[in-house]
Amino acid sequence: MTIVSLSLSHRITPAEVLEKLAVPSAQRSSMLARLHAVPSIDEVVVLSTCNRVEVYAAAHGPVDRVTRTVADLMAAHGQVPVADVLQRAHTRVDGAAAEHLFSVASGLDSMAVGEEQIVAQVKAAARAAADAGTNGAALTGLIDAALRTSKRVRTQTTISTEGISLARAGLDLAVAHLGGLATRHAVVLGTGSMGKLAARLLREAGVGRLSLAGRNQERVAEEARTMGGRHLRPDDMPAALADADILVTATGAAAPVVSAEQVRAARAQAAGRPLFVLDLGMPPDVDPAVGRLAGVTLADLTALGRHLADRAEPDQIPQARAIVAAEAAAYLDRQEQATAAPVIAAMHAQIRQLADAELARLHERLPDLSEQQRAETSATVHRILRKILHRPTVRAKEFTTSPNGPVYLDALRQLFDLSAHTEAPHIALAKIAGPAERPDIGTGYEDHGER
């Protein structure tokens, strides 16, 4: 089994292309189903955020064929030429795919370096795949390792405290435009992780009034109580827009939910008061024509990208990248050891079976041996075999993490004629686990000393 990732991000893909390729939450399950239906794809996860669309697949067969099929499905979803996807997508395999995901989860590949929303977004992608039945042990292990890496980066460096979120960057623009947020009326549309963060930042900035709206009325009411804000129902929106100084949107909808006509009608009652609109959606939540209305300023993700481009990166980026590299190497070691486990287990099992067969024949030839003598004979034989196999087992584990690991494993298979007794590599890889829960790959003949 091979881990393949196909990634399009803000670094190389224009916003208008990302908008089309984005996979809103309402469409995620159907996209996952289409990808999982590909015969060569065993597991798949889709990560779609405000500045990236990525597919991670555990697959078998030629990588270029898997990549082309994924690109075809992404192009069909976004109604863009597949050539555009292939031209702008970055394909990574196995170790490179793992290290990239670790960087993404740690906030190192974000438009706002160090931002923390990506952690919730990675978890949401994994949950969506689990709900759709497209996730499995291989990608679960990969994502768990990515989240552990992210936690280590954020606890051992200061990139989270030095970094800035997209929501905070957008509110900085609002402060500059409006001359401050105190006494202002803010409306937040959307109660996902980004919407909740924006509401919290607005409350911390001292807005005079905070109103929240969204599709799930129960969740909106709960968040409004938590934030000390007002719960807006659909019928309340026109009046709220007429009275608002700042509108923040982060709905995850597949198409704009705020039209120019809605805002024009609302602003007709605003007596010329300016309105700042911060659109954090991908695809956009706000019709671009809103930004052309008199008295209205629209800041979308493209504008935020320009604003963040001149900002210095956090000082501890090198330390964070070193952690990611070390964790990726450790993940690959576990992956290689998982591949070696069935080979080593089969070698031990074969020798144990031979020893048991010879002991049975010995005991038949010596029927007068007592039960204690039989037990002592068996213990001695197996103890000798443990000692003989201990060093080859340790060395086999070490060799599998070297560049020539597959060669050593194949030599073991040939020497002991294990081909018919070992699991296929994709089954072994599915057993990869983190260091805390991964069992030792010994199989009963480890040398634990005299008993």
Salt bridges, closest charged atoms under 4 A:
ASP42 OD2 - HIS60 ND1 2.97
GLU54 OE2 - ARG52 NH1 2.96
GLU54 OE2 - HIS100 NE2 2.66
ASP72 OD1 - ARG68 NE 3.04
ASP109 OD1 - ARG11 NE 2.80
ASP109 OD2 - ARG52 NH1 2.90
GLU204 OE2 - ARG200 NH1 2.86
ASP243 OD2 - HIS185 ND1 3.27
ASP243 OD2 - ARG209 NH1 2.62
ASP243 OD1 - ARG273 NH2 3.63
ASP245 OD1 - ARG184 NH1 3.83
ASP245 OD1 - ARG273 NE 2.94
GLU261 OE1 - ARG264 NH1 2.74
GLU327 OE2 - ARG152 NH1 2.83
ASP356 OD1 - HIS382 NE2 2.97
GLU358 OE2 - ARG361 NH2 2.23
GLU398 OE1 - ARG395 NH1 2.55
GLU423 OE2 - LYS431 NZ 2.95
GLU437 OE2 - ARG148 NH1 3.84
ASP440 OD1 - LYS397 NZ 3.23
GLU446 OE2 - LYS397 NZ 3.51
GLU450 OE1 - ARG383 NE 3.29
GLU450 OE2 - LYS387 NZ 3.40
